[in-house]
Amino acid sequence: MPIHAVKDHLHPSIEDIYSTSSSERSLPKYRMPDGLTEAHAAYALVRDELLLDGNARQNLATFCTTWVEDEVKQLMTDAVDKNMIDKDEYPMTAEIESRCVHILADLWHAEKSWDTIGCSTTGSSEAAMLGGLALKWKWRARREAEGKDTAKPNIVTGPVQICWKKFARYFDVEIREVPLEGDALGLQPADLREHCDENTIGVVAALGVTFTGIYEPVEALARELDAMERDLGLDIPIHVDAASGGFIAPFIQRDLVWDFQIDRVRSINASGHKYGLAPLGVGWVVWASKDDLPDDLIFYVDYLGGNMPTFALNFSRPGGEIIAQYYNFLRLGREGYTAIQQACSDTAQWLGAELAKIGQFEMVYDGHGGLPAVAYKLKEGDHGFTLYDLSERVRMRGWQIASYPLPADREETVVQRILIRHGVSRDLAALLLKDINRAIEHLSKNPVPHSTAKPGFHHG
């Protein structure tokens, strides 16, 4: 009997996946297939293709959560059908979102955390844009009330994540990204007078610079803006981009003043799916008071069954990530978050100390005082390889490490950055260190005189 005849009579429950007709041809890439595929076979074939992805746990270039508890996975499954925007249909999901906003407002020292305003977003990019839009609307209202021109708004930043450049382009705001001078790694108070003017809608301070992991001095920036208001009459608010640091500083750097304790800080964004420990897909933005969010940015939707206010850019979104964020708040509390972030920071500082012993490296950031991360560059001289070559070499062992030039005016400095997140144990860090040393030994013995290695990871 021909093999295909046997196949035709096999019940799908006993048929081997890799003898099905679907497994004997390439999966469709440009056109939907005409027929059906058994669920178990479709699952296995798609899963097989995903084997070619990198191991997320070894991706030390990403800030995002790559390890979650089984209970989080179950909550995500339980909430797979919940659309968080439909607050009338899913009132408890809406209540949980509201609880998270108030918990964060309290964590960030809002004067009346129970009476503040904020929302979940798909990540810090959306949250940052909402913060920027509120700054622009408030600035425009002030200018119009004074009878002044509103045609040329600008925003002043240090080296920022790409979302701020998107905000500036999408919403017609000039971005004044202050170049790095000397050994500077972020925005400094001395930069402000040169770059701020009456058209400045706000200053963005980063609590965790993407390129290095350092914190910009929010309190010192605020003091300089206070002085500028006294001297020049410019009242310029601060938005803190605390994408990662917003879930670090409140637990292990409690003496640092950076949040709503500073009157000039009017809004803060953070990524729940980074050091907030939630699964991918949730960010947060919180304003110091309801007055900081202009009414014109709030829309009311009545076609889902109720009359719901919304001020996020996205509309329909899954509720699972929000629920998982609340689970983490409940599960870990301040004690748990403190233990986890301290462990990450300790590991980063240990790794920084070990990397500093490698003769070819010069530390740029050693893990002290900022995010649980390290950044380093090659010392002056010809080592026979670049950091891009090193990134490629350790990737052969599964590690993904970001290498890239610093922003203007320090583009000539190429750094490598390693992020230590929840789930990156001291043992894993030690294995990485061993592989880095092994890679350097190989590259030193086998130099790459005309290296063509380039960044394989875009830090934005």
Secondary structure in CASP SS format (residue, H / E / C, confidence):
PFRMAT SS
TARGET T0000
AUTHOR 0000-0000-0000
METHOD secondary structure of the structure
MODEL  1
M C 1.00
P C 1.00
I H 1.00
H H 1.00
A H 1.00
V H 1.00
K H 1.00
D H 1.00
H H 1.00
L C 1.00
H C 1.00
P C 1.00
S C 1.00
I C 1.00
E C 1.00
D C 1.00
I H 1.00
Y H 1.00
S H 1.00
T C 1.00
S C 1.00
S H 1.00
S H 1.00
E H 1.00
R C 1.00
S C 1.00
L C 1.00
P C 1.00
K C 1.00
Y C 1.00
R C 1.00
M C 1.00
P C 1.00
D C 1.00
G C 1.00
L C 1.00
T C 1.00
E C 1.00
A H 1.00
H H 1.00
A H 1.00
A H 1.00
Y H 1.00
A H 1.00
L H 1.00
V H 1.00
R H 1.00
D H 1.00
E H 1.00
L H 1.00
L C 1.00
L C 1.00
D C 1.00
G C 1.00
N C 1.00
A H 1.00
R H 1.00
Q H 1.00
N E 1.00
L C 1.00
A C 1.00
T C 1.00
F C 1.00
C C 1.00
T C 1.00
T C 1.00
W C 1.00
V C 1.00
E C 1.00
D H 1.00
E H 1.00
V H 1.00
K H 1.00
Q H 1.00
L H 1.00
M H 1.00
T H 1.00
D H 1.00
A C 1.00
V C 1.00
D C 1.00
K C 1.00
N E 1.00
M C 1.00
I C 1.00
D C 1.00
K C 1.00
D C 1.00
E C 1.00
Y C 1.00
P H 1.00
M H 1.00
T H 1.00
A H 1.00
E H 1.00
I H 1.00
E H 1.00
S H 1.00
R H 1.00
C H 1.00
V H 1.00
H H 1.00
I H 1.00
L H 1.00
A H 1.00
D H 1.00
L H 1.00
W C 1.00
H C 1.00
A C 1.00
E C 1.00
K C 1.00
S H 1.00
W H 1.00
D H 1.00
T C 1.00
I E 1.00
G E 1.00
C E 1.00
S E 1.00
T E 1.00
T C 1.00
G C 1.00
S H 1.00
S H 1.00
E H 1.00
A H 1.00
A H 1.00
M H 1.00
L H 1.00
G H 1.00
G H 1.00
L H 1.00
A H 1.00
L H 1.00
K H 1.00
W H 1.00
K H 1.00
W H 1.00
R H 1.00
A H 1.00
R H 1.00
R H 1.00
E H 1.00
A H 1.00
E C 1.00
G C 1.00
K C 1.00
D C 1.00
T C 1.00
A C 1.00
K C 1.00
P C 1.00
N E 1.00
I E 1.00
V E 1.00
T E 1.00
G C 1.00
P C 1.00
V C 1.00
Q C 1.00
I H 1.00
C H 1.00
W H 1.00
K H 1.00
K H 1.00
F H 1.00
A H 1.00
R H 1.00
Y H 1.00
F C 1.00
D C 1.00
V C 1.00
E E 1.00
I E 1.00
R E 1.00
E E 1.00
V C 1.00
P C 1.00
L C 1.00
E C 1.00
G C 1.00
D C 1.00
A C 1.00
L C 1.00
G C 1.00
L C 1.00
Q C 1.00
P H 1.00
A H 1.00
D H 1.00
L H 1.00
R H 1.00
E H 1.00
H H 1.00
C C 1.00
D C 1.00
E C 1.00
N C 1.00
T E 1.00
I E 1.00
G E 1.00
V E 1.00
V E 1.00
A E 1.00
A E 1.00
L E 1.00
G C 1.00
V C 1.00
T C 1.00
F C 1.00
T C 1.00
G C 1.00
I C 1.00
Y E 1.00
E C 1.00
P C 1.00
V H 1.00
E H 1.00
A H 1.00
L H 1.00
A H 1.00
R H 1.00
E H 1.00
L H 1.00
D H 1.00
A H 1.00
M H 1.00
E H 1.00
R H 1.00
D H 1.00
L H 1.00
G C 1.00
L C 1.00
D C 1.00
I C 1.00
P C 1.00
I E 1.00
H E 1.00
V E 1.00
D E 1.00
A C 1.00
A C 1.00
S C 1.00
G H 1.00
G H 1.00
F H 1.00
I C 1.00
A H 1.00
P H 1.00
F H 1.00
I H 1.00
Q C 1.00
R C 1.00
D C 1.00
L C 1.00
V C 1.00
W C 1.00
D C 1.00
F C 1.00
Q C 1.00
I C 1.00
D C 1.00
R C 1.00
V E 1.00
R E 1.00
S E 1.00
I E 1.00
N E 1.00
A E 1.00
S E 1.00
G C 1.00
H C 1.00
K C 1.00
Y C 1.00
G C 1.00
L C 1.00
A C 1.00
P C 1.00
L C 1.00
G C 1.00
V C 1.00
G E 1.00
W E 1.00
V E 1.00
V E 1.00
W E 1.00
A C 1.00
S C 1.00
K H 1.00
D H 1.00
D H 1.00
L C 1.00
P C 1.00
D H 1.00
D H 1.00
L H 1.00
I C 1.00
F E 1.00
Y E 1.00
V E 1.00
D C 1.00
Y C 1.00
L C 1.00
G C 1.00
G C 1.00
N C 1.00
M E 1.00
P E 1.00
T E 1.00
F C 1.00
A C 1.00
L C 1.00
N C 1.00
F C 1.00
S C 1.00
R C 1.00
P E 1.00
G C 1.00
G H 1.00
E H 1.00
I H 1.00
I H 1.00
A H 1.00
Q H 1.00
Y H 1.00
Y H 1.00
N H 1.00
F H 1.00
L H 1.00
R H 1.00
L H 1.00
G H 1.00
R H 1.00
E H 1.00
G H 1.00
Y H 1.00
T H 1.00
A H 1.00
I H 1.00
Q H 1.00
Q H 1.00
A H 1.00
C H 1.00
S H 1.00
D H 1.00
T H 1.00
A H 1.00
Q H 1.00
W H 1.00
L H 1.00
G H 1.00
A H 1.00
E H 1.00
L H 1.00
A C 1.00
K C 1.00
I C 1.00
G C 1.00
Q C 1.00
F E 1.00
E E 1.00
M E 1.00
V E 1.00
Y E 1.00
D C 1.00
G C 1.00
H C 1.00
G C 1.00
G C 1.00
L C 1.00
P C 1.00
A E 1.00
V E 1.00
A E 1.00
Y E 1.00
K E 1.00
L E 1.00
K C 1.00
E C 1.00
G C 1.00
D C 1.00
H C 1.00
G C 1.00
F C 1.00
T C 1.00
L H 1.00
Y H 1.00
D H 1.00
L H 1.00
S H 1.00
E H 1.00
R H 1.00
V H 1.00
R H 1.00
M C 1.00
R C 1.00
G C 1.00
W C 1.00
Q E 1.00
I C 1.00
A E 1.00
S E 1.00
Y E 1.00
P E 1.00
L C 1.00
P C 1.00
A C 1.00
D C 1.00
R C 1.00
E C 1.00
E C 1.00
T C 1.00
V E 1.00
V E 1.00
Q E 1.00
R E 1.00
I E 1.00
L E 1.00
I C 1.00
R C 1.00
H C 1.00
G C 1.00
V C 1.00
S C 1.00
R H 1.00
D H 1.00
L H 1.00
A H 1.00
A H 1.00
L H 1.00
L H 1.00
L H 1.00
K H 1.00
D H 1.00
I H 1.00
N H 1.00
R H 1.00
A H 1.00
I H 1.00
E H 1.00
H H 1.00
L H 1.00
S H 1.00
K H 1.00
N C 1.00
P C 1.00
V C 1.00
P C 1.00
H C 1.00
S C 1.00
T C 1.00
A C 1.00
K C 1.00
P C 1.00
G C 1.00
F C 1.00
H C 1.00
H C 1.00
G C 1.00
END
